[in-house]
Amino acid sequence: MQCDYFDAGVCRSCTRMGEPYDAQLADKDRRVREIVGDRPALAWSAPFGSPESHFRAKAKMVVGGTPNAPTLGILDADGHGVDLRACGLLGPATTASMPVLARFITDTGLRPYDVPARTGELKNIHVLESAGGELMVRFVLRSEGQVGRLRRSLPALFDALPGLRVVSVNLLPRHVALPEGEEEILLTEETTLPMTIGDVTLHPMPGAFVQTNSVVASGLYRQAAEWIDECDPRSVLDLYCGVGGFALHAARTGRAVHGVEVSTEAVASARRSAAEMGLDARFEVGDATAWAASLPTPPDLVVVNPPRRGIRARLASWLEDSGVGAVVYSSCNPVTLAADLDRMPSLRPVRARLFDMFPQSDHAEVLVLLRRDAH
Ligand SMILES: C[S@@+](CC[C@H](N)C(=O)[O-])C[C@H]1O[C@@H](n2cnc3c(N)ncnc32)[C@H](O)[C@@H]1O
């Protein structure tokens, strides 16, 4: 893939830009296997590839410039906006929304936040896109002051973006380089963006985590479901379940599944999907490790899909000692994955596969099936 921003040195986020995709994928697969290391019983499947461009379901654009000439992209080293609205990674509906959103900023007179001067209101715009091209748009603002103005201008935005379904404001009052703050104000009656991924329809609300690449996430959830079916557990616990992608796939054959997740929004989203699909999947807000440790009897199989830090020592030793028969571990960081595998010697990695969620970069998603030694 070729990128003008990369060639001009304006954005270097995609560290593998310009390299043929097949070579990238083969190299990533080799590096991931090396990091995970020698595991005697482990069989690797061929990597699951991605479209090399326009694969991102979510875009987090930093807003800079002025109301008349806003930039949507990143900030340079001095804190000034760099426009990346034609980034080739963005999904097609997100790309089409960029000029409309820029125009909306101009028409409403929303002042982009100026980092060096600490003035202005609009910090970031997040866009989430479903496979059908529907959109959720979140305006990250410094304060509530402009919410009324935004609300009044919404009909024009809906006219200009027919696929628009959910709009919210997220408040980030502090002067920090974060994508979002804690308070969310919904501006639409619709609260979720339905996203069909794999064999389920997820219902993310603003703020809930969704996998970056819907094509690859579909492959990931289906692969996990296939391995879970092979193990044929009576009970499944999905830790770090988010909006429920793994849990809902595991439950679709009538199996009892329990999901645990720290985000209230994600749990509400997962419950909505389970109710809509009539599945026996229950979801609770809680800390993954504390939840597991409080269980009177261990489930037959546990799915873990933690943030980059991995599951760490406490949860790994609970899995090791609990008698859980199998673990499906989906990791976005092979280094912490390898460390966690070392902490669970009785649970032997037997299958693994790279899912290329993040083409053009060195980031990797790896799915591993671990089974308890029989003796
Ligand atoms: C990589 S995402 C995975 C989400 C989900 N499995 C999916 O496929 O979309 C990690 C999730 O872990 C959640 N999380 C972070 N720390 C947690 C904790 N201590 N206990 C439970 N969930 C946590 C995050 O809110 C996020 O939804």
The ligand as a Gaussian input file, in Angstrom:
#p B3LYP/6-31G(d) Opt

LIG

0 1
 C       -8.971000      -6.007000      24.379000
 S      -10.511000      -5.491000      25.027000
 C      -11.473000      -6.942000      24.717000
 C      -12.959000      -6.778000      24.644000
 C      -13.757000      -7.947000      24.076000
 N      -13.269000      -9.234000      24.445000
 C      -13.936000      -7.835000      22.577000
 O      -13.670000      -8.813000      21.852000
 O      -14.329000      -6.752000      22.101000
 C      -10.210000      -5.557000      26.735000
 C      -11.408000      -5.269000      27.608000
 O      -11.029000      -5.444000      28.978000
 C      -11.719000      -4.499000      29.770000
 N      -10.975000      -4.432000      31.038000
 C       -9.859000      -3.725000      31.317000
 N       -9.439000      -3.989000      32.569000
 C      -10.296000      -4.904000      33.100000
 C      -10.384000      -5.579000      34.348000
 N       -9.487000      -5.368000      35.304000
 N      -11.393000      -6.455000      34.539000
 C      -12.320000      -6.683000      33.560000
 N      -12.294000      -6.064000      32.357000
 C      -11.283000      -5.184000      32.126000
 C      -11.749000      -3.259000      28.903000
 O      -12.796000      -2.391000      29.295000
 C      -11.968000      -3.851000      27.504000
 O      -13.339000      -3.928000      27.199000

